[in-house]
Amino acid sequence: MKKIFFLLFSLGCFSSFGQTLKTPAPSPLQTIKQAFALSEITVEYSRPSAKGRTVYGDVVPFGQIWRTGANGATILTFGEDVTFGGQPVSAGTYALYSIPGKESWELMLYSDLKLGGNVTEYKKEKEVKRISVKPGRLNDKVETFTIAFNDITPTTVNIEILWENTKITIPVVADIDAKIMKNIESAVIKDNRPYYQAARYYYDNDKDLKLALEWVNKAVDNNPQAYWIHMLKANIQSKSGDKAGAKTTAQKVIELAKADGDDAYVKQAEKLLSQIK
């Protein structure tokens, strides 16, 4: 009786252990998010490793549809309308498939998110966009399949696909100027609030500097000790050709920044002064 009890107890333990045992995934899932333009881009994908194998032309055949990763398809989400490799794409979520080639890659945004790795059931009519990209060559080998965001500006970012010695670069662009101008008109002209942000945008994007100066002056009036606002004013004055005004304001920045112990702004103001002839 004791032997039977011990046997049942042992089986129960092994069964319980088997149900709870967790091991590392061979191609682990990764989700990356990048704040971009007025929203963000999200990529969810699985990351296989080369493990001594030849990847392109062998593990990933040339000329065949690939899920662009492992397990299920790679999923891309755009928080706003963009151009993807020069092609307009609406905000939304898409599966990313590709056809690797020695001289050129085809990359496709696909509407059916449930297809996963079942590329034999791929339907051309469900493609949202298809672009062609020339592959680049990496000097250093990338062991694990990687998707990254690089060369980020307020309106542009490159999505890069890196594996083995191959690099695919997909430029993504967001046209947000019209939205921001509308927001500025609503927030600044009607609500009279974010003067600094509006002046900064006008300065950075070469818009009406006279209006930018008007707004930055109001921002200074609202917060006269904010040396970063004075710094923006000095830059606007310099860009407008008001050298004397820019020098006076830059000196004010140095005074306020020194009092606050902010050497970075002291250096910015001193650099501006050295550039004003």
SULRADA-V547586 format. One record per residue. RES is the residue in one small letter. PHI is phi as a letter, one per 40 degrees, with the letter a starting at -180 (* if undefined). PSI is psi in whole degrees, -180 to 180 (none if undefined). Layout:
BEGIN
res->RES phi->PHI psi->PSI
res->RES phi->PHI psi->PSI
END
This chain:
BEGIN
res->m phi->* psi->-42
res->k phi->c psi->-37
res->k phi->c psi->-42
res->i phi->c psi->-44
res->f phi->c psi->-43
res->f phi->c psi->-40
res->l phi->c psi->-46
res->l phi->c psi->-39
res->f phi->c psi->-42
res->s phi->c psi->-44
res->l phi->c psi->-40
res->g phi->c psi->-40
res->c phi->c psi->-45
res->f phi->c psi->-39
res->s phi->c psi->-44
res->s phi->c psi->-42
res->f phi->c psi->-42
res->g phi->c psi->-34
res->q phi->c psi->-26
res->t phi->b psi->-6
res->l phi->c psi->128
res->k phi->b psi->131
res->t phi->b psi->158
res->p phi->c psi->142
res->a phi->c psi->136
res->p phi->c psi->-29
res->s phi->b psi->81
res->p phi->c psi->147
res->l phi->c psi->142
res->q phi->b psi->139
res->t phi->b psi->126
res->i phi->b psi->143
res->k phi->b psi->140
res->q phi->b psi->119
res->a phi->c psi->129
res->f phi->a psi->134
res->a phi->f psi->-120
res->l phi->b psi->11
res->s phi->a psi->-131
res->e phi->a psi->163
res->i phi->b psi->135
res->t phi->b psi->137
res->v phi->b psi->129
res->e phi->b psi->121
res->y phi->a psi->162
res->s phi->b psi->147
res->r phi->b psi->92
res->p phi->c psi->159
res->s phi->b psi->155
res->a phi->c psi->-42
res->k phi->f psi->43
res->g phi->g psi->-3
res->r phi->c psi->157
res->t phi->c psi->123
res->v phi->c psi->-73
res->y phi->c psi->128
res->g phi->g psi->-6
res->d phi->b psi->-82
res->v phi->d psi->-43
res->v phi->b psi->101
res->p phi->c psi->148
res->f phi->c psi->145
res->g phi->g psi->7
res->q phi->b psi->151
res->i phi->c psi->133
res->w phi->b psi->145
res->r phi->c psi->-1
res->t phi->g psi->55
res->g phi->i psi->-151
res->a phi->b psi->172
res->n phi->f psi->-116
res->g phi->c psi->-177
res->a phi->c psi->153
res->t phi->c psi->138
res->i phi->b psi->128
res->l phi->b psi->133
res->t phi->b psi->124
res->f phi->b psi->128
res->g phi->c psi->-10
res->e phi->a psi->171
res->d phi->c psi->136
res->v phi->a psi->174
res->t phi->b psi->134
res->f phi->b psi->105
res->g phi->g psi->32
res->g phi->g psi->-5
res->q phi->b psi->133
res->p phi->c psi->135
res->v phi->b psi->132
res->s phi->c psi->154
res->a phi->d psi->138
res->g phi->i psi->-172
res->t phi->b psi->135
res->y phi->b psi->152
res->a phi->c psi->143
res->l phi->b psi->116
res->y phi->b psi->161
res->s phi->a psi->161
res->i phi->b psi->95
res->p phi->c psi->146
res->g phi->a psi->162
res->k phi->c psi->-41
res->e phi->b psi->-23
res->s phi->a psi->147
res->w phi->b psi->144
res->e phi->b psi->133
res->l phi->b psi->132
res->m phi->b psi->132
res->l phi->c psi->130
res->y phi->b psi->140
res->s phi->c psi->-26
res->d phi->c psi->105
res->l phi->c psi->-8
res->k phi->c psi->-6
res->l phi->c psi->-38
res->g phi->f psi->-132
res->g phi->c psi->7
res->n phi->c psi->66
res->v phi->c psi->-15
res->t phi->c psi->-18
res->e phi->b psi->14
res->y phi->c psi->133
res->k phi->b psi->123
res->k phi->d psi->-33
res->e phi->c psi->-14
res->k phi->c psi->2
res->e phi->c psi->136
res->v phi->c psi->-47
res->k phi->a psi->153
res->r phi->b psi->131
res->i phi->b psi->159
res->s phi->b psi->136
res->v phi->b psi->136
res->k phi->c psi->126
res->p phi->c psi->145
res->g phi->b psi->164
res->r phi->b psi->129
res->l phi->c psi->137
res->n phi->c psi->-39
res->d phi->b psi->135
res->k phi->c psi->136
res->v phi->b psi->115
res->e phi->c psi->-44
res->t phi->b psi->132
res->f phi->d psi->128
res->t phi->b psi->137
res->i phi->b psi->133
res->a phi->a psi->160
res->f phi->b psi->130
res->n phi->a psi->168
res->d phi->f psi->56
res->i phi->c psi->131
res->t phi->b psi->176
res->p phi->d psi->-24
res->t phi->b psi->-1
res->t phi->b psi->149
res->v phi->a psi->148
res->n phi->b psi->126
res->i phi->c psi->123
res->e phi->b psi->137
res->i phi->b psi->120
res->l phi->b psi->126
res->w phi->a psi->143
res->e phi->f psi->-124
res->n phi->b psi->23
res->t phi->b psi->139
res->k phi->b psi->125
res->i phi->b psi->128
res->t phi->b psi->123
res->i phi->b psi->110
res->p phi->c psi->133
res->v phi->b psi->133
res->v phi->b psi->138
res->a phi->b psi->129
res->d phi->c psi->93
res->i phi->b psi->0
res->d phi->d psi->-46
res->a phi->c psi->-39
res->k phi->c psi->-45
res->i phi->c psi->-42
res->m phi->c psi->-39
res->k phi->c psi->-42
res->n phi->c psi->-39
res->i phi->c psi->-45
res->e phi->d psi->-43
res->s phi->c psi->-47
res->a phi->c psi->-41
res->v phi->c psi->-51
res->i phi->c psi->-39
res->k phi->c psi->-43
res->d phi->c psi->-16
res->n phi->f psi->53
res->r phi->b psi->-75
res->p phi->c psi->67
res->y phi->c psi->-43
res->y phi->c psi->-48
res->q phi->c psi->-41
res->a phi->c psi->-44
res->a phi->c psi->-41
res->r phi->c psi->-45
res->y phi->c psi->-43
res->y phi->c psi->-41
res->y phi->c psi->-48
res->d phi->c psi->-28
res->n phi->b psi->21
res->d phi->f psi->46
res->k phi->c psi->-161
res->d phi->c psi->103
res->l phi->c psi->-28
res->k phi->c psi->-44
res->l phi->c psi->-38
res->a phi->c psi->-41
res->l phi->c psi->-38
res->e phi->c psi->-43
res->w phi->c psi->-41
res->v phi->c psi->-31
res->n phi->c psi->-40
res->k phi->c psi->-37
res->a phi->c psi->-39
res->v phi->c psi->-42
res->d phi->c psi->-38
res->n phi->c psi->-26
res->n phi->a psi->74
res->p phi->c psi->-18
res->q phi->c psi->-3
res->a phi->c psi->95
res->y phi->c psi->-24
res->w phi->c psi->-30
res->i phi->c psi->-41
res->h phi->c psi->-37
res->m phi->c psi->-43
res->l phi->c psi->-42
res->k phi->c psi->-45
res->a phi->c psi->-41
res->n phi->c psi->-41
res->i phi->c psi->-43
res->q phi->c psi->-43
res->s phi->c psi->-43
res->k phi->c psi->-29
res->s phi->c psi->-10
res->g phi->g psi->4
res->d phi->c psi->81
res->k phi->c psi->-43
res->a phi->c psi->-45
res->g phi->c psi->-40
res->a phi->c psi->-40
res->k phi->c psi->-44
res->t phi->c psi->-45
res->t phi->c psi->-38
res->a phi->c psi->-39
res->q phi->c psi->-36
res->k phi->c psi->-40
res->v phi->d psi->-46
res->i phi->d psi->-44
res->e phi->d psi->-50
res->l phi->c psi->-40
res->a phi->c psi->-39
res->k phi->c psi->-40
res->a phi->c psi->-29
res->d phi->c psi->-3
res->g phi->g psi->26
res->d phi->b psi->90
res->d phi->c psi->-29
res->a phi->c psi->-44
res->y phi->c psi->-31
res->v phi->d psi->-45
res->k phi->c psi->-39
res->q phi->c psi->-45
res->a phi->c psi->-42
res->e phi->c psi->-37
res->k phi->c psi->-43
res->l phi->c psi->-43
res->l phi->c psi->-39
res->s phi->c psi->-24
res->q phi->c psi->-17
res->i phi->c psi->116
res->k phi->c psi->none
END
